Amino acid sequence: RSNIFKTEFIKENDLLPILFADDWDKNKMQWKDGEPPTLWSAVRLFNASTNISVDPDGLINITVEWNDPEIVADWANKMVVAINNRLRNDAISEAEKSLEFLEKEMTNTANTRLQSILSALMQEQKENMMLANVREEYEFKIIDPAVIPEVKSGPNRRGMVFLGFIIGLLGSIFYIFLRSYLISPKPE
């Protein structure tokens, strides 16, 4: 849910022309107004089109809604890869800093018991680094990769037409009632 992550994701995948397709001239490959939209507005639009939810079982679902079904599958899959890469890089960086600190402490102490404890901690950090480097799906394992949807998620045109019909019918009845009883003069 980090806006910084989303900003980086938008930049890395060059999503501004897709998010603001009405303002982008595909033929000239430039913005119609000359100025690109701000990343802040892109993140807001991206937030409106994506939803991340957690099931009671701990499964994380990423839902993306957009007008192009190929784009939504691509975004969802790339988001999981980007999140895994970021968490992996953070884990490696943290392990490297911990190792650096532990190595300093190891050289500064003469206590063999403390050196043994520091050595065990260093081994643990090296294992963490190894796991982060080896596993492609570091933090999140993809159970079902995103696929191109076959059915539109919205708008429900049939429902909108039906609702419009009902509203129009009720509005007409109300108008006839108003005109017949309130506006027309009553005979004495």
C-alpha positions in Angstrom: 0.0 0.0 0.0 3.1 2.2 0.0 2.7 5.3 -2.3 6.5 5.3 -2.7 6.3 1.7 -4.1 3.5 2.7 -6.4 5.4 5.7 -7.7 8.4 3.6 -8.4 6.2 0.9 -10.1 4.5 3.6 -12.3 7.9 5.0 -13.3 9.6 1.6 -13.9 6.7 0.3 -16.1 6.1 3.6 -17.8 2.4 3.7 -16.9 1.7 7.4 -17.2 0.8 7.1 -20.9 -1.5 4.2 -20.1 -3.1 5.8 -17.0 -3.7 9.1 -18.8 -4.3 7.8 -22.3 -6.7 10.7 -23.1 -3.8 13.2 -22.6 -1.2 11.1 -24.5 -0.7 11.4 -28.2 0.4 7.9 -29.4 1.4 9.1 -32.9 3.8 11.9 -31.7 4.7 10.0 -28.5 4.2 13.1 -26.4 1.7 14.8 -24.1 -1.0 16.8 -25.8 -0.7 19.6 -23.2 3.1 19.4 -23.3 3.3 18.7 -19.5 3.0 15.2 -18.2 0.6 14.5 -15.4 2.0 14.5 -11.9 3.1 11.3 -10.3 0.8 12.1 -7.4 -2.3 12.1 -9.7 -1.0 8.9 -11.3 -0.8 7.2 -7.9 -4.3 8.4 -7.0 -5.6 6.9 -10.3 -3.6 3.7 -9.8 -5.0 3.4 -6.2 -8.5 3.7 -7.6 -7.9 0.9 -10.1 -6.2 -1.5 -7.7 -7.3 -3.3 -4.6 -5.3 -5.4 -2.3 -7.1 -7.5 0.3 -6.1 -10.2 2.8 -8.3 -13.2 3.4 -8.7 -14.7 6.9 -6.5 -17.5 5.7 -3.7 -15.0 5.1 -3.9 -15.1 1.3 -3.3 -11.8 -0.3 -5.5 -10.9 -3.3 -4.5 -8.2 -5.8 -7.4 -7.0 -8.0 -6.8 -4.6 -10.9 -9.7 -3.0 -12.8 -8.9 -1.2 -16.1 -10.4 -1.0 -19.6 -7.9 -3.3 -21.2 -7.9 -6.9 -19.9 -4.3 -7.6 -21.0 -3.0 -4.7 -19.1 -4.7 -5.7 -15.8 -3.2 -9.2 -15.9 0.3 -7.7 -16.7 0.0 -5.1 -13.9 -1.1 -7.7 -11.3 1.8 -10.1 -12.2 4.4 -7.3 -12.3 3.2 -6.0 -8.9 3.8 -9.3 -7.2 7.3 -9.6 -8.8 8.1 -6.0 -7.9 7.0 -6.5 -4.3 9.0 -9.7 -4.0 12.1 -7.9 -5.5 11.7 -5.0 -3.1 11.3 -7.2 0.0 14.3 -9.4 -1.2 16.5 -6.3 -1.7 15.5 -4.9 1.7 16.2 -8.3 3.4 19.7 -8.5 1.7 20.5 -4.9 2.7 19.4 -5.5 6.3 21.4 -8.7 6.5 24.5 -7.0 5.0 24.3 -4.2 7.6 23.8 -6.7 10.4 26.8 -8.7 9.2 28.9 -5.5 9.1 27.9 -4.6 12.6 28.5 -8.2 13.9 31.9 -8.3 12.3 32.9 -5.1 14.0 31.7 -6.4 17.4 33.5 -9.7 16.8 36.9 -7.9 16.3 36.2 -5.6 19.3 35.6 -8.4 21.8 38.0 -10.9 23.4 35.3 -12.8 25.2 35.0 -16.3 23.6 31.5 -16.9 24.7 30.4 -13.6 23.1 32.4 -14.4 20.0 30.5 -17.7 19.8 27.2 -16.0 20.0 28.2 -13.3 17.5 29.4 -16.1 15.2 26.0 -17.9 15.4 24.3 -14.6 14.6 26.5 -14.0 11.6 25.8 -17.5 10.3 22.0 -16.7 10.6 22.4 -13.5 8.7 24.4 -15.3 6.0 21.6 -17.9 5.7 19.0 -15.1 5.4 21.1 -13.5 2.6 21.5 -16.8 0.8 17.7 -17.5 1.0 16.9 -14.0 -0.3 19.3 -14.4 -3.2 18.2 -18.0 -4.1 14.4 -17.8 -3.9 12.7 -15.9 -6.7 9.4 -15.9 -4.9 11.0 -14.5 -1.7 8.1 -13.3 0.5 5.0 -14.0 -1.6 4.4 -17.3 -3.4 2.1 -16.9 -6.4 -0.7 -19.4 -6.1 -2.7 -18.3 -9.2 -1.0 -15.9 -11.6 -3.2 -13.2 -13.0 -4.8 -14.1 -16.3 -6.6 -12.1 -18.9 -10.2 -11.9 -17.8 -12.8 -13.3 -20.2 -15.7 -11.5 -18.7 -15.9 -7.7 -18.0 -16.2 -6.8 -14.4 -18.2 -3.7 -15.1 -20.1 -1.6 -16.0 -23.2 -3.8 -15.9 -25.0 -2.2 -18.8 -28.1 -4.4 -18.5 -28.5 -3.4 -14.9 -27.9 0.3 -15.8 -30.6 0.2 -18.5 -33.1 -1.6 -16.2 -32.4 1.0 -13.4 -32.8 3.8 -15.9 -36.1 2.4 -17.1 -37.4 2.1 -13.5 -36.3 5.6 -12.7 -37.8 7.0 -15.9 -41.1 5.2 -15.2 -41.3 6.4 -11.6 -40.3 9.9 -12.7 -43.0 9.9 -15.4 -45.7 8.7 -12.9 -44.6 11.4 -10.4 -44.7 14.1 -13.1 -48.2 13.0 -14.3 -49.4 13.0 -10.6 -48.0 16.5 -10.1 -49.5 17.8 -13.3 -52.9 16.2 -12.7 -53.5 17.1 -9.1 -51.3 20.0 -8.1 -50.8 22.1 -11.2 -54.2 21.7 -13.0 -57.1 23.8 -11.6 -59.7 21.7 -9.8 -63.3 22.0 -10.9 -65.7 23.3 -8.2 
